[in-house]
């Protein structure tokens, strides 16, 4: 799928998230590392975002994850970190649902040996947490685009299943 198609998919999913959030009275939040705000940009551009989008935290550095989002110190490219980031964003921003991403955009592996394209995405909601691991191909911008769409889809699924 071309990058333009991915971003159109992201816009479509963000609009659907907004519709569900409005209909059910949900507040949505994000915590992003490797995507550096790309998910928040899609949500913020969706219809009536000021009514349902609480905001986001770009926690690129490990210390930001630890201090701001209450992530337990340790490796940050993990399922545990993604879940704790989502939980922390929901708490910090007063949201009902949150999605978080952490991973390795590339082009090289990280210090822990995770290959480029390794991404963990998690959601947190009153119903619990969900986390998935992905391995995306491409250069760093392509990894970010794929991770953005994946996170939005996870968030939509979580919202629809509340």
Buried (B, 14 or more C-beta within 10 A) or exposed (E): EEEEEBBEBBBBBBBBBBBBBBEEEBBBBBBBBBBBBBBBBBBBBBEEBEEBBBBBBBBBEBEBBBEBBEBEEEEBBBBBBBBBBBBBBBBBBEBBBBBBBBBBBBEEBBEEEBEBBBBBBBBBBEEEBBBBEBEBEBEBEBBBBBBBBBBBBBBBEBBEEE
